[in-house]
Amino acid sequence: MKLNKLIFSYFFLFLFCFTISCQQQADISINIKTERVSDRVIVFDCLDVYTTAIASSEGIIIIDTQRSPSIMLEIKKLIEKEFRRNDFLYVINTHGHWDHCSGNQVFPTSILIGHENCPEFMRQNPAKSPRNLWFTKYRLSELKAKLQSQDKDSHEANQLRAEITAWNMLLEDLENGYVVTPPSKTFKDSLILNSGDLTVKLIYCGKAHTDNDIFVYVPQEKLVCTGDMFSSSTRFGFSVNKMIDVPKVISSLNQILQDDTEIEFVIPGHTDFLSGDDLKAIPNLLKEQFDQFEGKQSAAQFLEETIEKFGLKSALQKYDELKSKQSGGYYFLEEEFNILGRRLLGRGLIEEAVEVFEITVKEFPNSALAYDYLGEAYLKKGEIELAIINYEKSLQIFPDNRNAREILKMLRDEN
């Protein structure tokens, strides 16, 4: 009898502890906002990044997969619950930045789709880069400090705890669980996916925000997903200059706008949704800003074209000749040289990127950003001492450069 009571007591204690444990786990949740656009379209927002889910008759289509596999897995569960199905057919990446494609690995049986430049861009810009790691840790420290000043039972405190949980999940993934998972199906200029009752049109934007941005257009839903190309009708995810293929961006937009369908929903990568009228206003504004460069010759564009045609060594020689003549009406814009260097890094052309950023710091010796980018290029090249030197120069020019400060701390700790 005593033995039975003892067993019962242990069982009760176990059940009590198990219940507390489950309750604690249930209390720890991340904040995922959900907006149903139509019966077939739901947009999920976690840490200010959108994932769009579209239910077609042949399967679910996902557009962009968040910063982290664990976060995307939680959204995947919500999608399955909302649509009461789990037949994920296509996963589309609007571009290869980590915050839009780091959950790709959650869909091992789906067809992953992106522009032909996207796979290499993802491999060269993985989520677990030093910049992303320090930013994630820094963001966590900010949120924890903010939580300390809140009433622990307040709504604000609960929201902060949910956000901290999400960033902790992200950090854990970056340090342990993340695997670069590029698109397996790619295209050059456009691709049409027929999914039973829906048609999904993928259109390449040209070199703009990255060299692999695409628009995703679903006529039956009067919907366009633009990734990070636009945050409003007047704010773009890129600077308008000669290094941006503005004519291609306008042409890609017009392929959508000239369709008979009236666009109702425009889903960007992060900010408030745009309207069809917002989208219509963009081509004219782009043209107006780009026309300011008409007739001008960009030194950065010249350098990019000569690298493509003749290789790095000849390009540097031709650039030196251009500089020595100091003629021909070329202009030198730091922003364009930085775009070129970043573009080369995204393609894995590290030696070329280093040379471009070396030119940039010579042309603009007071630019903290140019030295920061040169430090990153040397870091990718494995030249740690040179990376440290250039990050230090960046910090000397701009002492508030958090990126340089945090990466220097990491590099010095490792050495």
C-alpha positions as CSV (number, residue, x, y, z in Angstrom):
1,M,0.0,0.0,0.0
2,K,2.8,2.4,0.9
3,L,4.6,1.4,-2.3
4,N,1.5,2.3,-4.3
5,K,1.3,5.7,-2.5
6,L,4.9,6.3,-3.2
7,I,4.5,5.4,-6.9
8,F,1.4,7.6,-7.0
9,S,3.3,10.5,-5.4
10,Y,6.2,10.2,-7.9
11,F,3.8,10.0,-10.8
12,F,1.9,13.1,-9.5
13,L,5.2,15.0,-9.1
14,F,6.3,14.0,-12.6
15,L,2.9,15.0,-14.0
16,F,3.1,18.3,-12.2
17,C,6.7,19.0,-13.4
18,F,5.7,18.0,-16.9
19,T,2.7,20.3,-16.9
20,I,4.9,23.2,-15.7
21,S,7.4,22.5,-18.4
22,C,4.8,22.3,-21.1
23,Q,3.2,25.5,-19.8
24,Q,6.6,27.3,-19.9
25,Q,7.2,26.1,-23.4
26,A,3.7,27.3,-24.4
27,D,4.4,30.7,-22.9
28,I,7.6,31.0,-24.9
29,S,6.3,32.0,-28.4
30,I,7.2,34.3,-31.2
31,N,5.1,37.0,-32.6
32,I,3.9,36.2,-36.2
33,K,1.4,38.6,-37.7
34,T,-1.0,37.2,-40.2
35,E,-2.9,39.1,-42.9
36,R,-5.3,37.3,-45.2
37,V,-5.4,39.1,-48.5
38,S,-7.9,36.7,-50.0
39,D,-9.3,33.2,-49.7
40,R,-6.1,31.9,-51.4
41,V,-3.5,34.4,-50.2
42,I,-2.0,34.9,-46.7
43,V,0.9,37.2,-45.8
44,F,2.9,36.4,-42.6
45,D,5.2,38.9,-40.9
46,C,7.9,37.9,-38.4
47,L,10.7,40.3,-37.4
48,D,9.5,42.7,-40.1
49,V,10.0,40.3,-43.0
50,Y,7.1,39.1,-45.2
51,T,6.4,35.5,-46.3
52,T,3.5,35.1,-48.8
53,A,1.6,31.9,-49.1
54,I,-0.8,31.2,-52.0
55,A,-3.0,28.1,-52.2
56,S,-3.5,26.9,-55.8
57,S,-5.4,23.8,-56.9
58,E,-2.1,22.0,-57.5
59,G,-0.2,23.0,-54.3
60,I,0.8,25.8,-52.0
61,I,3.2,28.4,-53.4
62,I,5.6,30.2,-50.9
63,I,7.2,33.6,-51.7
64,D,10.3,34.2,-49.5
65,T,11.3,32.2,-46.5
66,Q,12.4,34.5,-43.7
67,R,15.7,35.0,-41.8
68,S,15.8,31.5,-40.2
69,P,14.8,27.9,-40.7
70,S,13.2,27.7,-37.2
71,I,11.1,30.9,-37.8
72,M,10.0,29.6,-41.2
73,L,9.1,26.3,-39.7
74,E,6.7,28.0,-37.3
75,I,5.2,29.9,-40.2
76,K,4.9,26.7,-42.2
77,K,2.9,25.2,-39.4
78,L,0.5,28.2,-39.5
79,I,0.2,27.9,-43.3
80,E,-0.8,24.2,-42.9
81,K,-3.3,25.1,-40.2
82,E,-4.8,28.0,-42.2
83,F,-5.1,26.1,-45.5
84,R,-5.6,22.6,-43.9
85,R,-3.1,21.1,-46.3
86,N,0.6,20.6,-46.6
87,D,1.3,20.2,-50.3
88,F,4.0,22.8,-50.8
89,L,4.6,22.9,-54.5
90,Y,6.9,25.9,-55.2
91,V,9.1,28.1,-53.1
92,I,10.1,31.3,-54.8
93,N,12.9,33.7,-53.7
94,T,12.5,37.3,-54.8
95,H,16.2,37.7,-54.3
96,G,19.1,36.1,-52.4
97,H,19.5,38.3,-49.3
98,W,19.5,36.2,-46.2
99,D,16.4,37.6,-44.6
100,H,14.3,36.4,-47.6
101,C,15.7,32.9,-48.3
102,S,17.2,31.4,-45.1
103,G,14.2,29.2,-44.5
104,N,14.5,27.4,-47.9
105,Q,15.8,24.2,-46.2
106,V,12.4,23.8,-44.5
107,F,11.0,22.7,-47.9
108,P,13.1,19.7,-49.0
109,T,10.5,18.3,-51.4
110,S,9.4,21.5,-53.0
111,I,10.7,23.1,-56.2
112,L,12.9,26.1,-55.2
113,I,12.9,28.8,-57.8
114,G,14.9,32.0,-58.3
115,H,16.8,34.0,-60.9
116,E,19.9,32.4,-62.4
117,N,22.2,34.7,-60.4
118,C,20.5,33.9,-57.1
119,P,22.2,30.6,-56.3
120,E,25.8,32.0,-56.5
121,F,24.7,35.1,-54.7
122,M,23.3,33.1,-51.8
123,R,26.5,31.0,-51.6
124,Q,28.6,34.2,-51.5
125,N,26.3,35.9,-49.0
126,P,25.3,33.3,-46.5
127,A,23.1,34.1,-43.5
128,K,25.9,33.3,-41.0
129,S,28.2,36.0,-42.1
130,P,30.2,38.0,-39.5
131,R,28.0,41.0,-40.2
132,N,24.7,39.1,-39.6
133,L,26.0,37.4,-36.5
134,W,27.1,40.6,-34.8
135,F,23.9,42.3,-35.8
136,T,21.8,39.5,-34.4
137,K,23.7,39.5,-31.1
138,Y,23.5,43.3,-30.9
139,R,19.8,43.3,-31.5
140,L,19.3,40.8,-28.7
141,S,21.3,42.9,-26.3
142,E,19.2,46.0,-27.2
143,L,15.9,44.1,-26.7
144,K,17.0,42.6,-23.4
145,A,18.1,46.0,-22.1
146,K,14.8,47.5,-23.2
147,L,12.9,44.6,-21.4
148,Q,14.6,45.5,-18.1
149,S,12.8,48.9,-18.1
150,Q,9.3,47.5,-18.7
151,D,6.7,46.3,-16.2
152,K,7.2,42.5,-16.4
153,D,3.4,41.9,-16.8
154,S,2.8,44.6,-19.3
155,H,1.8,44.0,-23.0
156,E,5.0,45.7,-24.1
157,A,7.1,43.3,-22.0
158,N,5.3,40.3,-23.5
159,Q,5.9,41.6,-27.0
160,L,9.6,42.1,-26.2
161,R,9.8,38.6,-24.8
162,A,8.3,37.2,-28.0
163,E,10.7,39.2,-30.1
164,I,13.7,38.1,-28.0
165,T,12.6,34.5,-28.4
166,A,12.5,34.9,-32.2
167,W,16.0,36.5,-32.3
168,N,17.3,33.8,-30.0
169,M,15.9,31.2,-32.5
170,L,17.6,33.1,-35.3
171,L,20.9,33.2,-33.5
172,E,20.8,29.5,-32.7
173,D,20.1,28.7,-36.4
174,L,23.0,30.9,-37.6
175,E,25.4,29.3,-35.2
176,N,24.2,25.7,-35.6
177,G,21.2,24.9,-37.8
178,Y,21.5,27.0,-41.0
179,V,22.3,25.4,-44.4
180,V,22.6,27.5,-47.6
181,T,19.8,26.1,-49.8
182,P,19.8,27.9,-53.2
183,P,17.1,27.6,-55.8
184,S,17.3,24.4,-57.9
185,K,15.2,25.8,-60.8
186,T,16.4,29.1,-62.3
187,F,15.5,31.3,-65.2
188,K,17.2,34.2,-67.1
189,D,14.5,36.8,-68.0
190,S,11.0,35.4,-67.2
191,L,9.2,32.2,-66.2
192,I,5.6,31.3,-66.2
193,L,4.4,28.7,-63.7
194,N,1.0,27.1,-64.3
195,S,-0.5,25.7,-61.1
196,G,-3.9,24.6,-62.0
197,D,-6.2,27.5,-61.3
198,L,-3.4,30.0,-60.9
199,T,-0.7,31.5,-63.2
200,V,2.4,32.8,-61.5
201,K,4.6,35.1,-63.7
202,L,8.2,35.6,-62.6
203,I,10.0,38.6,-64.2
204,Y,13.7,39.6,-63.8
205,C,14.2,43.2,-62.7
206,G,17.8,43.7,-64.0
207,K,20.7,44.9,-61.9
208,A,19.1,47.0,-59.1
209,H,18.7,46.1,-55.5
210,T,20.8,43.0,-56.3
211,D,21.7,41.4,-59.6
212,N,18.9,38.7,-59.0
213,D,15.7,40.5,-58.0
214,I,12.5,39.3,-59.5
215,F,8.8,40.4,-59.5
216,V,6.2,37.7,-58.7
217,Y,2.9,38.5,-60.5
218,V,-0.3,36.5,-59.9
219,P,-3.0,37.9,-62.3
220,Q,-5.9,35.9,-60.8
221,E,-5.2,37.4,-57.4
222,K,-4.4,40.9,-58.7
223,L,-1.2,40.5,-56.7
224,V,2.5,41.5,-57.1
225,C,5.3,40.7,-54.7
226,T,8.3,43.0,-55.3
227,G,10.8,41.8,-52.7
228,D,13.0,44.7,-51.6
229,M,12.8,46.7,-54.8
230,F,10.4,49.3,-53.4
231,S,9.3,50.3,-49.9
232,S,6.8,53.0,-51.2
233,S,6.0,54.7,-54.5
234,T,8.8,57.1,-53.9
235,R,11.4,55.0,-51.9
236,F,13.4,52.4,-53.7
237,G,15.7,49.6,-52.5
238,F,18.4,51.0,-54.6
239,S,19.9,54.4,-55.6
240,V,19.1,55.6,-59.1
241,N,22.4,56.0,-61.0
242,K,24.2,54.6,-64.1
243,M,25.1,51.4,-62.2
244,I,21.4,50.5,-61.9
245,D,19.6,49.1,-65.0
246,V,16.7,51.4,-64.7
247,P,15.4,50.8,-68.2
248,K,15.1,47.1,-67.4
249,V,13.4,47.8,-64.1
250,I,10.8,50.0,-65.9
251,S,10.4,47.5,-68.7
252,S,9.8,44.7,-66.1
253,L,7.2,46.8,-64.3
254,N,5.5,47.7,-67.6
255,Q,5.1,44.0,-68.4
256,I,2.8,43.8,-65.3
257,L,1.1,47.2,-65.6
258,Q,0.2,46.8,-69.3
259,D,-1.7,43.6,-68.5
260,D,-5.5,44.0,-68.5
261,T,-5.6,43.0,-64.8
262,E,-5.9,45.9,-62.3
263,I,-3.4,45.4,-59.5
264,E,-4.9,45.6,-56.0
265,F,-2.2,44.3,-53.8
266,V,1.6,45.0,-53.9
267,I,3.6,43.1,-51.2
268,P,7.0,44.5,-50.6
269,G,9.7,42.8,-48.5
270,H,9.3,44.6,-45.3
271,T,7.2,47.8,-45.2
272,D,3.4,48.5,-45.5
273,F,1.7,47.1,-48.5
274,L,1.6,49.2,-51.6
275,S,-1.4,49.8,-53.9
276,G,-1.8,49.4,-57.6
277,D,-1.7,53.2,-57.9
278,D,1.6,53.2,-56.0
279,L,3.1,50.7,-58.5
280,K,1.8,52.8,-61.5
281,A,3.6,55.9,-60.2
282,I,7.0,54.3,-60.0
283,P,8.1,54.0,-63.7
284,N,7.7,57.8,-64.3
285,L,9.6,58.7,-61.1
286,L,12.4,56.2,-62.0
287,K,12.7,57.7,-65.5
288,E,12.7,61.3,-64.2
289,Q,15.6,60.5,-61.8
290,F,17.5,58.4,-64.3
291,D,17.2,61.1,-67.0
292,Q,19.6,63.3,-64.9
293,F,22.4,61.0,-66.0
294,E,21.6,61.2,-69.7
295,G,24.8,62.0,-71.7
296,K,27.1,61.5,-68.7
297,Q,29.7,58.8,-68.6
298,S,30.2,56.8,-65.4
299,A,33.8,55.8,-64.4
300,A,32.4,53.0,-62.3
301,Q,30.3,51.7,-65.2
302,F,33.3,51.9,-67.5
303,L,35.3,49.9,-65.0
304,E,32.6,47.2,-64.8
305,E,32.3,46.9,-68.5
306,T,36.1,46.6,-69.0
307,I,36.3,43.9,-66.3
308,E,33.6,42.0,-68.1
309,K,35.2,42.3,-71.5
310,F,38.9,42.2,-70.8
311,G,39.4,40.8,-67.3
312,L,40.7,42.5,-64.2
313,K,44.3,43.2,-65.2
314,S,43.4,44.9,-68.5
315,A,40.5,46.7,-66.9
316,L,42.8,48.2,-64.2
317,Q,45.3,49.3,-66.9
318,K,42.5,50.9,-69.0
319,Y,41.1,52.6,-65.9
320,D,44.6,54.1,-65.1
321,E,44.8,55.4,-68.7
322,L,41.3,57.0,-68.2
323,K,42.5,58.7,-65.0
324,S,45.8,59.9,-66.5
325,K,44.1,61.6,-69.4
326,Q,41.5,63.2,-67.1
327,S,39.3,63.7,-70.1
328,G,36.3,62.2,-71.8
329,G,33.6,63.6,-69.5
330,Y,33.6,60.8,-67.0
331,Y,32.2,61.5,-63.5
332,F,33.3,59.6,-60.3
333,L,30.5,58.8,-57.9
334,E,31.4,56.9,-54.7
335,E,28.0,55.3,-54.5
336,E,28.5,53.7,-57.9
337,F,32.0,52.3,-57.1
338,N,30.5,50.8,-53.9
339,I,27.7,49.2,-55.9
340,L,30.2,47.7,-58.3
341,G,32.3,46.3,-55.5
342,R,29.3,44.8,-53.7
343,R,28.1,43.4,-57.0
344,L,31.4,41.6,-57.6
345,L,31.4,40.2,-54.0
346,G,27.9,38.9,-54.7
347,R,29.3,37.0,-57.7
348,G,32.2,35.6,-55.8
349,L,34.7,37.7,-57.7
350,I,36.6,38.6,-54.5
351,E,39.9,39.7,-56.1
352,E,38.0,42.0,-58.5
353,A,36.0,43.4,-55.6
354,V,39.1,44.1,-53.5
355,E,40.7,46.1,-56.4
356,V,37.5,48.1,-56.9
357,F,37.3,49.0,-53.2
358,E,41.0,49.9,-53.3
359,I,40.2,52.3,-56.1
360,T,37.3,53.6,-54.1
361,V,39.3,54.5,-51.0
362,K,41.9,56.2,-53.2
363,E,39.2,58.2,-54.9
364,F,37.3,58.9,-51.7
365,P,39.8,58.7,-48.8
366,N,37.4,60.2,-46.3
367,S,34.7,57.6,-46.8
368,A,34.2,55.4,-43.8
369,L,31.8,53.2,-45.8
370,A,34.4,52.6,-48.5
371,Y,37.0,51.4,-45.9
372,D,34.3,49.3,-44.3
373,Y,33.5,47.5,-47.6
374,L,37.2,47.1,-48.3
375,G,37.6,45.4,-44.9
376,E,34.7,43.1,-45.7
377,A,36.3,42.2,-49.0
378,Y,39.7,41.4,-47.4
379,L,37.8,39.3,-44.8
380,K,36.2,37.3,-47.5
381,K,39.6,36.9,-49.1
382,G,41.0,35.6,-45.9
383,E,43.4,38.5,-45.4
384,I,42.6,39.1,-41.7
385,E,45.3,41.7,-41.0
386,L,44.3,43.8,-44.0
387,A,40.7,43.5,-43.0
388,I,41.5,44.7,-39.5
389,I,43.5,47.7,-40.9
390,N,40.7,48.8,-43.1
391,Y,38.0,48.4,-40.5
392,E,40.1,50.5,-38.1
393,K,40.4,53.2,-40.8
394,S,36.7,53.2,-41.2
395,L,36.2,53.5,-37.4
396,Q,38.7,56.4,-37.2
397,I,36.7,58.3,-39.8
398,F,33.4,57.5,-38.3
399,P,33.7,56.4,-34.6
400,D,30.0,55.4,-34.5
401,N,30.4,52.7,-37.1
402,R,28.9,49.8,-35.2
403,N,29.6,47.3,-37.9
404,A,33.3,48.0,-37.9
405,R,33.5,48.1,-34.1
406,E,31.7,44.7,-33.7
407,I,33.6,42.9,-36.4
408,L,36.9,44.2,-35.1
409,K,36.0,42.8,-31.7
410,M,35.2,39.4,-33.3
411,L,38.4,39.4,-35.4
412,R,40.6,40.4,-32.4
413,D,39.0,37.7,-30.2
414,E,39.7,35.1,-32.8
415,N,43.3,36.1,-33.2
